[in-house]
Amino acid sequence: MRIGNCSGSRIRARRKAQNMAQVELAAALAVEHELHAITQADISKIEQNQRSLKDYELRAIAHVLNTSMDELAGDGY
């Protein structure tokens, strides 16, 4: 049973493949998408499926990680 989202492990894998720290992802979301409410702690919770994602948050994360929402959602949708 998924608690928060179906994208957490894919977000983590994509972020690590780009050698990006959680704090760097949070900073990029704040700067590029004005999502100041997503902190490093939120990224950690998202990646551990302990926090859900709104569609606009997933879209912004996909953009920062140079991938698509479909790629991050995988078979979950």
C-alpha positions as CSV (number, residue, x, y, z in Angstrom):
1,M,0.0,0.0,0.0
2,R,1.4,3.4,-1.0
3,I,1.0,6.1,1.6
4,G,1.9,9.2,-0.2
5,N,2.7,8.8,-3.9
6,C,3.9,6.4,-6.6
7,S,6.8,8.6,-7.8
8,G,9.2,8.7,-4.9
9,S,11.6,6.0,-5.9
10,R,11.7,7.3,-9.5
11,I,12.3,10.9,-8.3
12,R,15.2,9.7,-6.1
13,A,16.7,7.6,-8.9
14,R,16.5,10.5,-11.4
15,R,17.9,13.0,-8.9
16,K,20.8,10.7,-8.0
17,A,21.5,10.0,-11.7
18,Q,22.0,13.7,-12.1
19,N,24.3,13.9,-9.0
20,M,21.8,16.3,-7.4
21,A,21.4,16.6,-3.7
22,Q,17.9,16.9,-2.2
23,V,18.7,20.4,-1.1
24,E,19.6,21.3,-4.7
25,L,16.4,20.0,-6.0
26,A,14.4,22.0,-3.4
27,A,16.4,25.1,-4.3
28,A,15.8,24.6,-8.0
29,L,12.1,24.2,-7.4
30,A,12.1,27.5,-5.4
31,V,14.0,29.4,-8.0
32,E,12.6,28.0,-11.3
33,H,9.0,27.3,-10.2
34,E,8.5,29.5,-7.1
35,L,7.7,26.4,-5.1
36,H,9.3,27.8,-1.9
37,A,7.2,25.5,0.3
38,I,9.0,22.3,-0.8
39,T,12.1,21.9,1.4
40,Q,14.8,19.3,1.5
41,A,12.8,17.6,4.3
42,D,9.8,17.5,1.9
43,I,11.9,16.0,-0.9
44,S,13.1,13.3,1.6
45,K,9.4,12.5,2.5
46,I,8.4,12.5,-1.2
47,E,11.2,10.0,-2.0
48,Q,10.2,7.8,0.9
49,N,6.5,7.9,-0.2
50,Q,5.6,9.7,3.1
51,R,4.3,12.8,1.4
52,S,1.9,13.1,-1.5
53,L,2.4,15.3,-4.5
54,K,0.1,17.7,-6.2
55,D,0.1,17.6,-10.0
56,Y,1.9,21.0,-10.3
57,E,4.6,19.8,-7.9
58,L,5.2,16.6,-10.0
59,R,5.3,18.7,-13.2
60,A,7.9,21.1,-11.6
61,I,10.0,18.2,-10.4
62,A,9.9,16.5,-13.8
63,H,11.0,19.8,-15.4
64,V,13.9,20.3,-13.0
65,L,15.0,16.7,-13.5
66,N,14.7,16.9,-17.3
67,T,12.1,14.2,-17.6
68,S,8.4,13.8,-18.0
69,M,5.6,13.4,-15.5
70,D,4.8,10.0,-17.1
71,E,8.3,8.8,-16.5
72,L,8.2,9.8,-12.9
73,A,4.7,8.3,-12.4
74,G,5.6,5.0,-14.0
75,D,3.0,2.3,-13.7
76,G,1.3,4.1,-10.8
77,Y,-1.1,6.0,-13.1
